[in-house]
Amino acid sequence: FNGGCPMMEECPSDLGDITTYCDESFQPVEVEPQLQLTQKEPMKGEIEAEEMSSSLNLHPFLSAFALEEFELPVSIRLQEMSLFPKWHLPLKLMAVFFTVAFMYTFLRDVLQPYVSESKNDFYKIPILVLNKVLPWTSISLLALVYLPGGLAALLQLYRGTKYSSFPVWLENWMGVRKQLGLLAFLLACLHAIYSLSYPMRRSYRYKLLNWAYQQVQQKKENSWVEDDVWRMEIYISLGILGLGILALVAICSLPSVMNTLNWREFQCVQ
């Protein structure tokens, strides 16, 4: 059956009964390429990127170490790195709370007695006033750490699903909780150090001598006040325990420690 196929002839062969067919009409045809490759001229940005990469390849130490501008060749352009981008908002919030608390404490404990009673208490600013401002600011920042989680939970309950996206301001707020917590821990540590420095102040020594002299003048052998003693003991004890718990939470927030905890352990610490 030839059909539409080219004519086939039987060709003799030396292999006995085996016969082969040769097609005389078959001839190789050269196919001209249909696609033409065009060379694209590189753009200016690509040329600069290639020059920078080639320069870095020629100088491998330039890509591994930070260099100053005068130490770099003219052909190399290094991208400017931002300085603590996630700490901008927490630092601004801390500055606002610190300023408000400082102004309120200054007006109440220093300026008001000076205006009303002509009492000079400006010596309280470096230690006493700051030691009142530090815990207030620390507690405010600590409240800002846990407040967005509660707002997010209420928003999910209101929407009836946990797969909806949060508002942009809430996402940004939740993204800086770790920084706010670390700043709160720093201020709490400073508050503890300031509190321990009370007996080292010269003003405290003068007041202690005045209290002793007044006790002698009043002929009191014992100035023990049970309520004041218990109040101060409980106050110091709770402060130490609170600082220890806050230190534990801050340590568990570090990436090297947090990666070793599972979700249940992390929630327990929080």
MARGU-816101 format. One record per residue (C-alpha): residue in three letters; chain; x, y, z. Coordinates in steps of 0.5 Angstrom, whole numbers, m for minus. Example, Ala and Ser with C-alpha at 12.3 -4.5 7.8 and 13.67 -1.06 7.14 Angstrom:
<atoms>
ala, A, 25, m9, 16
ser, A, 27, m2, 14
</atoms>
This chain:
<atoms>
phe, A, 0, 0, 0
asn, A, 4, 6, m2
gly, A, m2, 11, m2
gly, A, 0, 18, m1
cys, A, 7, 16, 1
pro, A, 13, 17, m4
met, A, 16, 11, m8
met, A, 20, 5, m5
glu, A, 24, 1, m8
glu, A, 27, m6, m6
cys, A, 35, m6, m5
pro, A, 39, m12, m5
ser, A, 43, m14, 1
asp, A, 48, m19, 3
leu, A, 44, m21, 9
gly, A, 40, m26, 6
asp, A, 33, m26, 7
ile, A, 33, m19, 10
thr, A, 31, m14, 5
thr, A, 31, m6, 6
tyr, A, 27, 0, 2
cys, A, 31, 6, 0
asp, A, 27, 12, m1
glu, A, 30, 16, m7
ser, A, 26, 22, m7
phe, A, 28, 24, 0
gln, A, 33, 29, 0
pro, A, 36, 33, 6
val, A, 33, 40, 7
glu, A, 36, 46, 10
val, A, 31, 50, 15
glu, A, 33, 57, 15
pro, A, 32, 60, 22
gln, A, 26, 64, 24
leu, A, 28, 67, 30
gln, A, 33, 73, 30
leu, A, 36, 74, 36
thr, A, 37, 82, 38
gln, A, 42, 84, 43
lys, A, 39, 89, 48
glu, A, 43, 95, 50
pro, A, 44, 95, 58
met, A, 41, 100, 62
lys, A, 44, 105, 66
gly, A, 42, 102, 73
glu, A, 44, 95, 70
ile, A, 51, 98, 68
glu, A, 52, 101, 75
ala, A, 50, 94, 78
glu, A, 55, 90, 74
glu, A, 60, 95, 76
met, A, 59, 95, 83
ser, A, 58, 87, 83
ser, A, 65, 87, 79
ser, A, 68, 91, 84
leu, A, 66, 87, 90
asn, A, 68, 81, 87
leu, A, 75, 84, 86
his, A, 75, 86, 93
pro, A, 72, 81, 97
phe, A, 73, 84, 104
leu, A, 69, 90, 102
ser, A, 63, 86, 102
ala, A, 64, 83, 109
phe, A, 66, 89, 113
ala, A, 63, 96, 114
leu, A, 67, 102, 111
glu, A, 67, 109, 111
glu, A, 65, 113, 105
phe, A, 73, 116, 104
glu, A, 75, 108, 104
leu, A, 71, 106, 98
pro, A, 72, 107, 91
val, A, 68, 112, 87
ser, A, 65, 106, 83
ile, A, 62, 103, 89
arg, A, 55, 106, 92
leu, A, 53, 103, 99
gln, A, 46, 103, 101
glu, A, 45, 107, 107
met, A, 42, 103, 113
ser, A, 37, 106, 117
leu, A, 38, 106, 125
phe, A, 34, 102, 129
pro, A, 27, 103, 125
lys, A, 23, 99, 130
trp, A, 25, 103, 136
his, A, 23, 110, 133
leu, A, 15, 109, 135
pro, A, 17, 106, 142
leu, A, 22, 111, 144
lys, A, 17, 117, 142
leu, A, 12, 114, 146
met, A, 17, 113, 152
ala, A, 19, 120, 151
val, A, 12, 123, 151
phe, A, 10, 119, 158
phe, A, 16, 121, 161
thr, A, 16, 128, 160
val, A, 8, 128, 162
ala, A, 10, 125, 168
phe, A, 16, 129, 170
met, A, 12, 136, 169
tyr, A, 7, 133, 173
thr, A, 11, 131, 179
phe, A, 16, 137, 178
leu, A, 10, 142, 179
arg, A, 7, 138, 185
asp, A, 13, 136, 189
val, A, 18, 142, 187
leu, A, 14, 148, 184
gln, A, 8, 148, 188
pro, A, 11, 148, 195
tyr, A, 16, 154, 193
val, A, 10, 158, 191
ser, A, 6, 157, 196
glu, A, 11, 156, 202
ser, A, 17, 159, 199
lys, A, 20, 152, 201
asn, A, 26, 150, 196
asp, A, 26, 143, 194
phe, A, 29, 143, 188
tyr, A, 35, 138, 190
lys, A, 29, 133, 189
ile, A, 30, 133, 182
pro, A, 36, 129, 180
ile, A, 34, 123, 185
leu, A, 27, 124, 188
val, A, 23, 127, 182
leu, A, 26, 122, 177
asn, A, 25, 116, 181
lys, A, 18, 117, 181
val, A, 17, 119, 174
leu, A, 21, 112, 172
pro, A, 16, 107, 175
trp, A, 10, 111, 172
thr, A, 13, 111, 165
ser, A, 15, 104, 166
ile, A, 8, 101, 168
ser, A, 5, 106, 162
leu, A, 9, 102, 157
leu, A, 8, 95, 160
ala, A, 0, 97, 159
leu, A, 2, 99, 152
val, A, 5, 92, 151
tyr, A, m1, 88, 153
leu, A, m7, 92, 151
pro, A, m6, 91, 143
gly, A, m7, 84, 145
gly, A, m14, 85, 148
leu, A, m16, 90, 143
ala, A, m15, 84, 138
ala, A, m18, 79, 141
leu, A, m24, 84, 142
leu, A, m24, 85, 135
gln, A, m24, 78, 133
leu, A, m30, 76, 137
tyr, A, m34, 82, 134
arg, A, m32, 80, 127
gly, A, m34, 73, 129
thr, A, m27, 70, 125
lys, A, m20, 70, 127
tyr, A, m18, 70, 119
ser, A, m20, 78, 118
ser, A, m14, 83, 118
phe, A, m13, 88, 123
pro, A, m13, 95, 122
val, A, m6, 98, 120
trp, A, m5, 102, 126
leu, A, m6, 96, 131
glu, A, m2, 92, 127
asn, A, 4, 97, 127
trp, A, 2, 97, 135
met, A, 3, 90, 136
gly, A, 9, 90, 132
val, A, 13, 94, 137
arg, A, 11, 90, 143
lys, A, 17, 87, 144
gln, A, 21, 94, 144
leu, A, 16, 97, 149
gly, A, 17, 91, 154
leu, A, 24, 92, 154
leu, A, 24, 99, 155
ala, A, 19, 98, 161
phe, A, 24, 93, 164
leu, A, 30, 98, 163
leu, A, 26, 104, 166
ala, A, 24, 99, 172
cys, A, 32, 97, 173
leu, A, 33, 104, 173
his, A, 28, 105, 178
ala, A, 31, 100, 183
ile, A, 38, 103, 182
tyr, A, 35, 110, 184
ser, A, 31, 107, 190
leu, A, 38, 103, 193
ser, A, 41, 110, 192
tyr, A, 37, 113, 197
pro, A, 41, 112, 203
met, A, 48, 115, 200
arg, A, 45, 122, 199
arg, A, 47, 127, 203
ser, A, 40, 130, 204
tyr, A, 38, 124, 207
arg, A, 44, 124, 212
tyr, A, 42, 131, 214
lys, A, 35, 129, 215
leu, A, 37, 123, 219
leu, A, 41, 127, 224
asn, A, 35, 132, 224
trp, A, 30, 126, 226
ala, A, 35, 124, 231
tyr, A, 35, 131, 234
gln, A, 28, 132, 234
gln, A, 27, 125, 237
val, A, 32, 127, 243
gln, A, 28, 134, 244
gln, A, 22, 130, 244
lys, A, 25, 125, 249
lys, A, 22, 119, 245
glu, A, 26, 113, 247
asn, A, 23, 109, 241
ser, A, 20, 112, 234
trp, A, 18, 105, 232
val, A, 11, 105, 228
glu, A, 8, 99, 226
asp, A, 4, 101, 220
asp, A, 10, 104, 217
val, A, 15, 99, 218
trp, A, 10, 93, 215
arg, A, 8, 98, 209
met, A, 15, 99, 207
glu, A, 17, 92, 208
ile, A, 11, 89, 203
tyr, A, 13, 95, 198
ile, A, 20, 93, 198
ser, A, 18, 86, 197
leu, A, 13, 86, 192
gly, A, 18, 91, 188
ile, A, 23, 86, 188
leu, A, 18, 80, 186
gly, A, 16, 85, 180
leu, A, 22, 86, 178
gly, A, 24, 79, 178
ile, A, 18, 77, 174
leu, A, 19, 83, 169
ala, A, 26, 80, 168
leu, A, 24, 73, 167
val, A, 19, 76, 161
ala, A, 24, 80, 158
ile, A, 29, 74, 158
cys, A, 24, 70, 155
ser, A, 23, 75, 149
leu, A, 30, 74, 147
pro, A, 30, 70, 140
ser, A, 35, 66, 142
val, A, 31, 64, 148
met, A, 24, 64, 145
asn, A, 26, 59, 140
thr, A, 27, 54, 145
leu, A, 20, 55, 148
asn, A, 14, 52, 145
trp, A, 8, 56, 145
arg, A, 5, 53, 151
glu, A, 11, 55, 155
phe, A, 11, 62, 152
gln, A, 4, 63, 154
cys, A, 5, 61, 161
val, A, 11, 66, 162
gln, A, 7, 71, 159
</atoms>
